[in-house]
Amino acid sequence: MRRPLLVVDGDSFAHRAYHGLPKTIRRAGGRPAGAIVGFANMLLRLWEGERPRAVLVAWDSLGEPTYRNRAFPAYQAGREFDTELLEQLELLPVLSSALGCAVAKAAG
């Protein structure tokens, strides 16, 4: 049986993890860690369940316009992310790569 290729929307996982876990989860220096812990748990649980031949984690580029912005200029207008989430978003592609996943980042 051929094992599947697993493609993960990294931003979606990161947001689910960040908003789904307590903000009290911290790492060294009191910095936030909930998105990191939750993201790693979801990714590892998926890997264990699917046993894929490879994993690709895809990331958006924040601030880059997408087809949604062209179709609807007010799309996510004024949307702001918590600084604690942004700090963790910067680390998650590195974590994904360290876990042996291929990582891709592009706008939209």
N, CA, C and O atoms as CSV, one atom per row, in Angstrom:
chain,resi,resn,atom,element,x,y,z
A,1,MET,N,N,0.841,-1.185,0.000
A,1,MET,CA,C,0.000,0.000,0.000
A,1,MET,C,C,0.886,1.248,0.000
A,1,MET,O,O,1.839,1.351,0.772
A,2,ARG,N,N,0.557,2.166,-0.861
A,2,ARG,CA,C,1.318,3.411,-0.958
A,2,ARG,C,C,0.863,4.377,0.142
A,2,ARG,O,O,-0.333,4.614,0.309
A,3,ARG,N,N,1.811,4.926,0.881
A,3,ARG,CA,C,1.496,5.860,1.962
A,3,ARG,C,C,1.174,7.235,1.390
A,3,ARG,O,O,1.712,7.617,0.351
A,4,PRO,N,N,0.296,7.983,2.067
A,4,PRO,CA,C,-0.136,9.280,1.538
A,4,PRO,C,C,0.918,10.368,1.708
A,4,PRO,O,O,1.845,10.245,2.509
A,5,LEU,N,N,0.752,11.417,0.945
A,5,LEU,CA,C,1.493,12.662,1.129
A,5,LEU,C,C,0.587,13.540,1.988
A,5,LEU,O,O,-0.589,13.714,1.670
A,6,LEU,N,N,1.114,14.081,3.049
A,6,LEU,CA,C,0.336,14.920,3.951
A,6,LEU,C,C,0.706,16.373,3.718
A,6,LEU,O,O,1.869,16.751,3.860
A,7,VAL,N,N,-0.279,17.191,3.360
A,7,VAL,CA,C,-0.073,18.621,3.165
A,7,VAL,C,C,-0.898,19.343,4.233
A,7,VAL,O,O,-2.103,19.124,4.359
A,8,VAL,N,N,-0.228,20.201,4.993
A,8,VAL,CA,C,-0.840,20.867,6.136
A,8,VAL,C,C,-0.855,22.374,5.922
A,8,VAL,O,O,0.139,22.957,5.488
A,9,ASP,N,N,-1.980,22.997,6.226
A,9,ASP,CA,C,-2.096,24.455,6.234
A,9,ASP,C,C,-1.537,24.933,7.566
A,9,ASP,O,O,-2.244,24.951,8.573
A,10,GLY,N,N,-0.276,25.315,7.569
A,10,GLY,CA,C,0.399,25.689,8.803
A,10,GLY,C,C,-0.268,26.838,9.536
A,10,GLY,O,O,-0.371,26.816,10.763
A,11,ASP,N,N,-0.723,27.842,8.795
A,11,ASP,CA,C,-1.377,28.985,9.435
A,11,ASP,C,C,-2.655,28.567,10.146
A,11,ASP,O,O,-2.931,29.035,11.250
A,12,SER,N,N,-3.428,27.703,9.531
A,12,SER,CA,C,-4.662,27.227,10.140
A,12,SER,C,C,-4.364,26.473,11.434
A,12,SER,O,O,-5.000,26.718,12.459
A,13,PHE,N,N,-3.400,25.562,11.386
A,13,PHE,CA,C,-3.016,24.822,12.591
A,13,PHE,C,C,-2.533,25.785,13.674
A,13,PHE,O,O,-2.895,25.638,14.841
A,14,ALA,N,N,-1.723,26.762,13.295
A,14,ALA,CA,C,-1.169,27.701,14.273
A,14,ALA,C,C,-2.279,28.499,14.954
A,14,ALA,O,O,-2.264,28.671,16.172
A,15,HIS,N,N,-3.233,28.982,14.173
A,15,HIS,CA,C,-4.335,29.754,14.751
A,15,HIS,C,C,-5.201,28.881,15.647
A,15,HIS,O,O,-5.600,29.316,16.727
A,16,ARG,N,N,-5.494,27.674,15.226
A,16,ARG,CA,C,-6.286,26.760,16.063
A,16,ARG,C,C,-5.575,26.490,17.376
A,16,ARG,O,O,-6.194,26.498,18.440
A,17,ALA,N,N,-4.276,26.253,17.299
A,17,ALA,CA,C,-3.498,25.965,18.503
A,17,ALA,C,C,-3.455,27.180,19.424
A,17,ALA,O,O,-3.647,27.056,20.633
A,18,TYR,N,N,-3.204,28.345,18.854
A,18,TYR,CA,C,-3.087,29.563,19.655
A,18,TYR,C,C,-4.393,29.883,20.372
A,18,TYR,O,O,-4.389,30.195,21.563
A,19,HIS,N,N,-5.495,29.806,19.659
A,19,HIS,CA,C,-6.779,30.174,20.247
A,19,HIS,C,C,-7.400,29.038,21.056
A,19,HIS,O,O,-8.324,29.266,21.836
A,20,GLY,N,N,-6.900,27.821,20.876
A,20,GLY,CA,C,-7.482,26.672,21.564
A,20,GLY,C,C,-6.808,26.291,22.865
A,20,GLY,O,O,-7.348,25.495,23.633
A,21,LEU,N,N,-5.635,26.849,23.124
A,21,LEU,CA,C,-4.913,26.505,24.346
A,21,LEU,C,C,-4.802,27.725,25.253
A,21,LEU,O,O,-4.883,28.862,24.789
A,22,PRO,N,N,-4.616,27.484,26.540
A,22,PRO,CA,C,-4.494,28.616,27.466
A,22,PRO,C,C,-3.284,29.490,27.152
A,22,PRO,O,O,-2.225,28.991,26.772
A,23,LYS,N,N,-3.453,30.778,27.312
A,23,LYS,CA,C,-2.357,31.718,27.065
A,23,LYS,C,C,-1.302,31.640,28.167
A,23,LYS,O,O,-0.264,32.295,28.085
A,24,THR,N,N,-1.567,30.848,29.184
A,24,THR,CA,C,-0.626,30.701,30.292
A,24,THR,C,C,0.501,29.717,29.981
A,24,THR,O,O,1.441,29.595,30.767
A,25,ILE,N,N,0.425,29.022,28.861
A,25,ILE,CA,C,1.509,28.100,28.476
A,25,ILE,C,C,2.689,28.946,28.034
A,25,ILE,O,O,2.587,29.720,27.082
A,26,ARG,N,N,3.805,28.797,28.726
A,26,ARG,CA,C,4.971,29.646,28.506
A,26,ARG,C,C,6.228,28.809,28.323
A,26,ARG,O,O,6.287,27.644,28.717
A,27,ARG,N,N,7.237,29.438,27.712
A,27,ARG,CA,C,8.551,28.818,27.543
A,27,ARG,C,C,9.583,29.683,28.247
A,27,ARG,O,O,9.215,30.591,28.992
A,28,ALA,N,N,10.838,29.427,28.033
A,28,ALA,CA,C,11.910,30.166,28.697
A,28,ALA,C,C,11.699,31.669,28.580
A,28,ALA,O,O,11.278,32.170,27.537
A,29,GLY,N,N,11.988,32.364,29.637
A,29,GLY,CA,C,11.864,33.815,29.633
A,29,GLY,C,C,10.437,34.306,29.710
A,29,GLY,O,O,10.186,35.497,29.527
A,30,GLY,N,N,9.481,33.406,29.980
A,30,GLY,CA,C,8.082,33.795,30.073
A,30,GLY,C,C,7.425,34.082,28.741
A,30,GLY,O,O,6.325,34.633,28.697
A,31,ARG,N,N,8.091,33.712,27.644
A,31,ARG,CA,C,7.533,33.963,26.316
A,31,ARG,C,C,6.419,32.962,26.011
A,31,ARG,O,O,6.414,31.861,26.561
A,32,PRO,N,N,5.484,33.328,25.149
A,32,PRO,CA,C,4.335,32.467,24.856
A,32,PRO,C,C,4.746,31.180,24.154
A,32,PRO,O,O,5.724,31.145,23.407
A,33,ALA,N,N,3.970,30.111,24.414
A,33,ALA,CA,C,4.295,28.814,23.815
A,33,ALA,C,C,3.071,28.006,23.400
A,33,ALA,O,O,3.225,26.921,22.838
A,34,GLY,N,N,1.872,28.495,23.656
A,34,GLY,CA,C,0.673,27.712,23.369
A,34,GLY,C,C,0.531,27.292,21.919
A,34,GLY,O,O,0.197,26.142,21.635
A,35,ALA,N,N,0.781,28.215,20.995
A,35,ALA,CA,C,0.674,27.875,19.571
A,35,ALA,C,C,1.734,26.851,19.180
A,35,ALA,O,O,1.477,25.963,18.367
A,36,ILE,N,N,2.918,26.977,19.760
A,36,ILE,CA,C,3.998,26.042,19.447
A,36,ILE,C,C,3.649,24.643,19.937
A,36,ILE,O,O,3.771,23.671,19.192
A,37,VAL,N,N,3.215,24.541,21.192
A,37,VAL,CA,C,2.858,23.249,21.776
A,37,VAL,C,C,1.682,22.627,21.032
A,37,VAL,O,O,1.726,21.453,20.662
A,38,GLY,N,N,0.635,23.410,20.813
A,38,GLY,CA,C,-0.551,22.890,20.134
A,38,GLY,C,C,-0.265,22.487,18.702
A,38,GLY,O,O,-0.736,21.445,18.244
A,39,PHE,N,N,0.503,23.298,17.988
A,39,PHE,CA,C,0.862,22.992,16.608
A,39,PHE,C,C,1.638,21.673,16.542
A,39,PHE,O,O,1.325,20.801,15.732
A,40,ALA,N,N,2.647,21.539,17.396
A,40,ALA,CA,C,3.454,20.317,17.409
A,40,ALA,C,C,2.587,19.106,17.735
A,40,ALA,O,O,2.732,18.059,17.105
A,41,ASN,N,N,1.698,19.232,18.697
A,41,ASN,CA,C,0.817,18.115,19.056
A,41,ASN,C,C,-0.082,17.707,17.892
A,41,ASN,O,O,-0.240,16.518,17.614
A,42,MET,N,N,-0.675,18.698,17.206
A,42,MET,CA,C,-1.564,18.371,16.079
A,42,MET,C,C,-0.788,17.720,14.941
A,42,MET,O,O,-1.245,16.736,14.359
A,43,LEU,N,N,0.378,18.261,14.626
A,43,LEU,CA,C,1.182,17.726,13.533
A,43,LEU,C,C,1.645,16.300,13.846
A,43,LEU,O,O,1.558,15.418,12.992
A,44,LEU,N,N,2.130,16.078,15.057
A,44,LEU,CA,C,2.600,14.741,15.427
A,44,LEU,C,C,1.453,13.735,15.490
A,44,LEU,O,O,1.623,12.576,15.110
A,45,ARG,N,N,0.294,14.169,15.965
A,45,ARG,CA,C,-0.870,13.277,16.013
A,45,ARG,C,C,-1.297,12.872,14.601
A,45,ARG,O,O,-1.625,11.712,14.353
A,46,LEU,N,N,-1.289,13.831,13.686
A,46,LEU,CA,C,-1.619,13.520,12.289
A,46,LEU,C,C,-0.603,12.555,11.691
A,46,LEU,O,O,-0.970,11.594,11.015
A,47,TRP,N,N,0.680,12.819,11.945
A,47,TRP,CA,C,1.739,11.955,11.412
A,47,TRP,C,C,1.584,10.537,11.945
A,47,TRP,O,O,1.702,9.578,11.181
A,48,GLU,N,N,1.323,10.387,13.232
A,48,GLU,CA,C,1.144,9.059,13.813
A,48,GLU,C,C,-0.060,8.340,13.221
A,48,GLU,O,O,-0.007,7.134,12.981
A,49,GLY,N,N,-1.140,9.071,12.984
A,49,GLY,CA,C,-2.356,8.469,12.460
A,49,GLY,C,C,-2.276,8.113,10.986
A,49,GLY,O,O,-2.821,7.093,10.565
A,50,GLU,N,N,-1.606,8.935,10.204
A,50,GLU,CA,C,-1.563,8.743,8.755
A,50,GLU,C,C,-0.313,8.016,8.265
A,50,GLU,O,O,-0.353,7.362,7.223
A,51,ARG,N,N,0.781,8.119,8.992
A,51,ARG,CA,C,2.074,7.543,8.573
A,51,ARG,C,C,2.387,7.911,7.121
A,51,ARG,O,O,2.601,7.029,6.288
A,52,PRO,N,N,2.414,9.207,6.820
A,52,PRO,CA,C,2.639,9.635,5.437
A,52,PRO,C,C,4.075,9.375,4.990
A,52,PRO,O,O,4.984,9.227,5.806
A,53,ARG,N,N,4.249,9.325,3.681
A,53,ARG,CA,C,5.608,9.179,3.136
A,53,ARG,C,C,6.369,10.483,3.237
A,53,ARG,O,O,7.600,10.487,3.283
A,54,ALA,N,N,5.637,11.604,3.271
A,54,ALA,CA,C,6.246,12.926,3.412
A,54,ALA,C,C,5.191,13.900,3.912
A,54,ALA,O,O,3.990,13.684,3.750
A,55,VAL,N,N,5.672,14.981,4.528
A,55,VAL,CA,C,4.783,16.023,5.039
A,55,VAL,C,C,5.263,17.369,4.497
A,55,VAL,O,O,6.449,17.690,4.565
A,56,LEU,N,N,4.329,18.148,3.959
A,56,LEU,CA,C,4.601,19.511,3.519
A,56,LEU,C,C,3.740,20.433,4.364
A,56,LEU,O,O,2.520,20.276,4.414
A,57,VAL,N,N,4.367,21.394,5.026
A,57,VAL,CA,C,3.632,22.394,5.794
A,57,VAL,C,C,3.717,23.700,5.012
A,57,VAL,O,O,4.805,24.218,4.760
A,58,ALA,N,N,2.563,24.218,4.636
A,58,ALA,CA,C,2.486,25.439,3.822
A,58,ALA,C,C,2.101,26.622,4.694
A,58,ALA,O,O,1.269,26.515,5.595
A,59,TRP,N,N,2.734,27.756,4.399
A,59,TRP,CA,C,2.513,28.985,5.167
A,59,TRP,C,C,2.210,30.137,4.234
A,59,TRP,O,O,2.765,30.224,3.138
A,60,ASP,N,N,1.309,31.038,4.679
A,60,ASP,CA,C,1.038,32.282,3.968
A,60,ASP,C,C,2.095,33.309,4.361
A,60,ASP,O,O,2.788,33.156,5.367
A,61,SER,N,N,2.203,34.342,3.561
A,61,SER,CA,C,3.035,35.492,3.912
A,61,SER,C,C,2.102,36.580,4.409
A,61,SER,O,O,1.303,37.116,3.641
A,62,LEU,N,N,2.198,36.906,5.682
A,62,LEU,CA,C,1.331,37.938,6.252
A,62,LEU,C,C,1.560,39.266,5.554
A,62,LEU,O,O,2.691,39.629,5.230
A,63,GLY,N,N,0.476,39.979,5.329
A,63,GLY,CA,C,0.583,41.300,4.731
A,63,GLY,C,C,0.643,41.311,3.217
A,63,GLY,O,O,0.580,42.379,2.608
A,64,GLU,N,N,0.764,40.150,2.598
A,64,GLU,CA,C,0.803,40.068,1.140
A,64,GLU,C,C,-0.624,39.937,0.624
A,64,GLU,O,O,-1.360,39.069,1.094
A,65,PRO,N,N,-1.035,40.765,-0.322
A,65,PRO,CA,C,-2.396,40.647,-0.848
A,65,PRO,C,C,-2.600,39.328,-1.602
A,65,PRO,O,O,-1.676,38.789,-2.212
A,66,THR,N,N,-3.809,38.838,-1.543
A,66,THR,CA,C,-4.154,37.585,-2.213
A,66,THR,C,C,-5.311,37.829,-3.177
A,66,THR,O,O,-5.801,38.953,-3.292
A,67,TYR,N,N,-5.737,36.804,-3.853
A,67,TYR,CA,C,-6.873,36.928,-4.765
A,67,TYR,C,C,-8.120,37.366,-4.003
A,67,TYR,O,O,-8.990,38.024,-4.575
A,68,ARG,N,N,-8.218,37.019,-2.743
A,68,ARG,CA,C,-9.375,37.432,-1.943
A,68,ARG,C,C,-9.390,38.959,-1.780
A,68,ARG,O,O,-10.450,39.582,-1.840
A,69,ASN,N,N,-8.229,39.546,-1.577
A,69,ASN,CA,C,-8.150,40.998,-1.442
A,69,ASN,C,C,-8.540,41.695,-2.743
A,69,ASN,O,O,-9.174,42.749,-2.708
A,70,ARG,N,N,-8.173,41.127,-3.880
A,70,ARG,CA,C,-8.535,41.718,-5.172
A,70,ARG,C,C,-10.038,41.576,-5.419
A,70,ARG,O,O,-10.665,42.487,-5.961
A,71,ALA,N,N,-10.608,40.456,-5.031
A,71,ALA,CA,C,-12.032,40.229,-5.252
A,71,ALA,C,C,-12.895,41.036,-4.280
A,71,ALA,O,O,-13.989,41.476,-4.630
A,72,PHE,N,N,-12.399,41.222,-3.072
A,72,PHE,CA,C,-13.143,41.928,-2.038
A,72,PHE,C,C,-12.159,42.765,-1.229
A,72,PHE,O,O,-11.605,42.282,-0.241
A,73,PRO,N,N,-11.934,44.015,-1.634
A,73,PRO,CA,C,-10.902,44.855,-1.008
A,73,PRO,C,C,-10.993,44.959,0.522
A,73,PRO,O,O,-9.975,45.176,1.179
A,74,ALA,N,N,-12.176,44.810,1.090
A,74,ALA,CA,C,-12.322,44.908,2.541
A,74,ALA,C,C,-11.981,43.599,3.262
A,74,ALA,O,O,-12.080,43.521,4.487
A,75,TYR,N,N,-11.581,42.572,2.505
A,75,TYR,CA,C,-11.276,41.276,3.113
A,75,TYR,C,C,-10.216,41.444,4.203
A,75,TYR,O,O,-9.112,41.917,3.933
A,76,GLN,N,N,-10.547,41.067,5.399
A,76,GLN,CA,C,-9.690,41.136,6.581
A,76,GLN,C,C,-9.148,42.530,6.847
A,76,GLN,O,O,-8.103,42.681,7.480
A,77,ALA,N,N,-9.856,43.555,6.366
A,77,ALA,CA,C,-9.420,44.934,6.605
A,77,ALA,C,C,-9.396,45.206,8.102
A,77,ALA,O,O,-10.356,44.914,8.815
A,78,GLY,N,N,-8.311,45.757,8.557
A,78,GLY,CA,C,-8.183,46.090,9.962
A,78,GLY,C,C,-7.892,44.909,10.868
A,78,GLY,O,O,-7.822,45.071,12.087
A,79,ARG,N,N,-7.723,43.733,10.302
A,79,ARG,CA,C,-7.442,42.549,11.124
A,79,ARG,C,C,-6.061,42.687,11.747
A,79,ARG,O,O,-5.076,42.966,11.063
A,80,GLU,N,N,-6.011,42.488,13.047
A,80,GLU,CA,C,-4.745,42.567,13.755
A,80,GLU,C,C,-4.517,41.260,14.507
A,80,GLU,O,O,-5.452,40.666,15.045
A,81,PHE,N,N,-3.271,40.827,14.534
A,81,PHE,CA,C,-2.910,39.609,15.243
A,81,PHE,C,C,-2.235,39.964,16.557
A,81,PHE,O,O,-1.498,40.946,16.638
A,82,ASP,N,N,-2.487,39.168,17.580
A,82,ASP,CA,C,-1.802,39.343,18.856
A,82,ASP,C,C,-0.298,39.219,18.644
A,82,ASP,O,O,0.160,38.375,17.874
A,83,THR,N,N,0.456,40.054,19.322
A,83,THR,CA,C,1.918,39.976,19.189
A,83,THR,C,C,2.435,38.624,19.665
A,83,THR,O,O,3.436,38.129,19.147
A,84,GLU,N,N,1.766,38.021,20.644
A,84,GLU,CA,C,2.193,36.700,21.120
A,84,GLU,C,C,2.004,35.640,20.042
A,84,GLU,O,O,2.795,34.700,19.960
A,85,LEU,N,N,0.984,35.771,19.226
A,85,LEU,CA,C,0.790,34.842,18.112
A,85,LEU,C,C,1.849,35.088,17.043
A,85,LEU,O,O,2.443,34.140,16.530
A,86,LEU,N,N,2.090,36.345,16.706
A,86,LEU,CA,C,3.071,36.665,15.664
A,86,LEU,C,C,4.462,36.139,16.028
A,86,LEU,O,O,5.184,35.631,15.170
A,87,GLU,N,N,4.825,36.263,17.290
A,87,GLU,CA,C,6.130,35.762,17.738
A,87,GLU,C,C,6.247,34.256,17.491
A,87,GLU,O,O,7.291,33.770,17.056
A,88,GLN,N,N,5.186,33.537,17.768
A,88,GLN,CA,C,5.207,32.087,17.587
A,88,GLN,C,C,5.117,31.698,16.110
A,88,GLN,O,O,5.708,30.702,15.694
A,89,LEU,N,N,4.381,32.478,15.323
A,89,LEU,CA,C,4.280,32.197,13.886
A,89,LEU,C,C,5.639,32.225,13.211
A,89,LEU,O,O,5.880,31.486,12.257
A,90,GLU,N,N,6.523,33.073,13.701
A,90,GLU,CA,C,7.870,33.150,13.136
A,90,GLU,C,C,8.665,31.873,13.395
A,90,GLU,O,O,9.533,31.508,12.602
A,91,LEU,N,N,8.369,31.197,14.497
A,91,LEU,CA,C,9.129,30.006,14.895
A,91,LEU,C,C,8.586,28.706,14.295
A,91,LEU,O,O,9.325,27.732,14.156
A,92,LEU,N,N,7.319,28.690,13.946
A,92,LEU,CA,C,6.692,27.432,13.534
A,92,LEU,C,C,7.229,26.836,12.232
A,92,LEU,O,O,7.328,25.612,12.152
A,93,PRO,N,N,7.582,27.620,11.206
A,93,PRO,CA,C,8.209,26.992,10.035
A,93,PRO,C,C,9.542,26.318,10.387
A,93,PRO,O,O,9.877,25.268,9.839
A,94,VAL,N,N,10.291,26.928,11.298
A,94,VAL,CA,C,11.559,26.338,11.731
A,94,VAL,C,C,11.297,25.022,12.467
A,94,VAL,O,O,11.991,24.030,12.247
A,95,LEU,N,N,10.290,25.024,13.342
A,95,LEU,CA,C,9.907,23.794,14.046
A,95,LEU,C,C,9.482,22.726,13.054
A,95,LEU,O,O,9.889,21.570,13.173
A,96,SER,N,N,8.671,23.102,12.079
A,96,SER,CA,C,8.204,22.145,11.066
A,96,SER,C,C,9.381,21.498,10.356
A,96,SER,O,O,9.413,20.283,10.163
A,97,SER,N,N,10.333,22.312,9.977
A,97,SER,CA,C,11.522,21.807,9.296
A,97,SER,C,C,12.336,20.889,10.215
A,97,SER,O,O,12.817,19.842,9.782
A,98,ALA,N,N,12.487,21.285,11.487
A,98,ALA,CA,C,13.225,20.468,12.447
A,98,ALA,C,C,12.560,19.112,12.668
A,98,ALA,O,O,13.231,18.135,13.003
A,99,LEU,N,N,11.241,19.052,12.480
A,99,LEU,CA,C,10.509,17.788,12.621
A,99,LEU,C,C,10.592,16.942,11.352
A,99,LEU,O,O,10.008,15.860,11.290
A,100,GLY,N,N,11.309,17.426,10.345
A,100,GLY,CA,C,11.507,16.663,9.123
A,100,GLY,C,C,10.503,16.943,8.030
A,100,GLY,O,O,10.449,16.220,7.034
A,101,CYS,N,N,9.706,17.980,8.201
A,101,CYS,CA,C,8.704,18.336,7.190
A,101,CYS,C,C,9.316,19.270,6.158
A,101,CYS,O,O,10.216,20.053,6.462
A,102,ALA,N,N,8.814,19.173,4.934
A,102,ALA,CA,C,9.139,20.173,3.923
A,102,ALA,C,C,8.303,21.405,4.269
A,102,ALA,O,O,7.184,21.281,4.767
A,103,VAL,N,N,8.843,22.583,4.006
A,103,VAL,CA,C,8.160,23.826,4.335
A,103,VAL,C,C,8.097,24.690,3.079
A,103,VAL,O,O,9.080,24.829,2.352
A,104,ALA,N,N,6.918,25.267,2.840
A,104,ALA,CA,C,6.736,26.183,1.712
A,104,ALA,C,C,6.052,27.424,2.221
A,104,ALA,O,O,5.146,27.342,3.050
A,105,LYS,N,N,6.476,28.584,1.732
A,105,LYS,CA,C,5.855,29.845,2.162
A,105,LYS,C,C,5.639,30.721,0.941
A,105,LYS,O,O,6.561,30.979,0.168
A,106,ALA,N,N,4.405,31.172,0.785
A,106,ALA,CA,C,4.058,32.051,-0.332
A,106,ALA,C,C,2.793,32.824,0.029
A,106,ALA,O,O,2.029,32.422,0.907
A,107,ALA,N,N,2.595,33.908,-0.645
A,107,ALA,CA,C,1.392,34.710,-0.427
A,107,ALA,C,C,0.151,33.936,-0.839
A,107,ALA,O,O,0.103,33.316,-1.902
A,108,GLY,N,N,-0.866,33.990,0.045
A,108,GLY,CA,C,-2.170,33.427,-0.248
A,108,GLY,C,C,-2.170,32.046,-0.767
A,108,GLY,O,O,-3.234,31.490,-1.042
